[in-house]
Amino acid sequence: MTSITTLRRAIAILCCLAVFAALALALAVSCGSSGCGLAADQIYLSLRLPRALTAFVVGGLLALAGALMQVLLRNPLADPYVLGLSGGSAAGALSALLVASHFGGMGDVAAALGAALGAGLAVALLFGLARQALRRLPDVGQHSGHRLILTGVMIAAGFGAIVTLVLTLAPDGQLRGMLFWLMGDLEDGRLLLPAAVLLLLILLWSGLNARQLNLLARGEGFAQLLGVPVLRLRLLTLCAASLATAAAVIVAGTIGFIGLVVPHAIRLLVGNDQRILLPASVLTGGAALALADLAARTAVAPTQLPVGVITALVGVPVFLWLLSRSKA
């Protein structure tokens, strides 16, 4: 009887969040810098709809990566960028843009390729430097994520220095575009389809392994005693979170607080059951970023703000409120 009640509650929560996400997408498509109301079909189909869908997919990727990172590190305040993956993507993209400016053209393609290479380099460094921490299986009650976090922080600091160097060397005419991309840019939807496919694949993998992730969240040693292949699960979780974060940065630049605030808020709402938490985080993260992008397009229209500014302005007070609520 309890399992039936839990299933009904999960379905009800996910249905409510799906309706919320659909309403957020409809609002993002129907409204723009010119206001809400009737507009030419071309504006809806070629501009607003692809941008709204891109925002939803990127928000879903960030929220899913954040939820997986919080399970992996057993820290409800972990961020998908904590391991330096966004820093690697940003450094690679900006470096590629700087090189492309000296040869002319293909800036968007260079940025995407550079972001992918930077993310790959960050993952390679992380696996290479923290392989002992990833392979070590602690005793019951111990936690092995601290070395992983410290390694990621150092990697992020190194890539942050590269980003600063590139911005210093960039010509004035290109600097504004780099800064805008660095704070989140959802205009380019050409990679929407592969990003959406990746989101679905990672979500499917997460759902199939949700029971094992629930045990992992209670401790590596505890999960190992119950027969969970902890080493393989940790590596696959890190790979999934890394892919989701890198894909989000490649598509839209660095956008903060979605992967931190959304999973934390959903956890307070539905609990720590990954079977509900992971899909709920995807729906909420996608809807939240679509609404944030709508605010970025309309708040000071016709001027467009970077969406990362909106997520930070909203995310900071919301996160502080959630933190005080969780302490209570």
ZITACOR-V783709 format. One record per run of one state. SS is the DSSP state (H for helix, E for strand, L for the rest). FROM is the first residue (numbers start at 0). TO is the last residue. Records with the same first field share a line. If there is no record, write none. Layout:
BEGIN
SS=FROM-TO + FROM-TO
END
This chain:
BEGIN
L=0-0 + 32-33 + 36-39 + 73-83 + 103-105 + 129-129 + 135-143 + 169-170 + 182-190 + 208-208 + 217-218 + 225-228 + 252-256 + 270-272 + 298-305 + 327-327
H=1-29 + 40-72 + 84-102 + 106-128 + 130-134 + 144-168 + 171-181 + 191-207 + 209-216 + 219-224 + 229-251 + 257-269 + 273-297 + 306-326
E=30-31 + 34-35
END
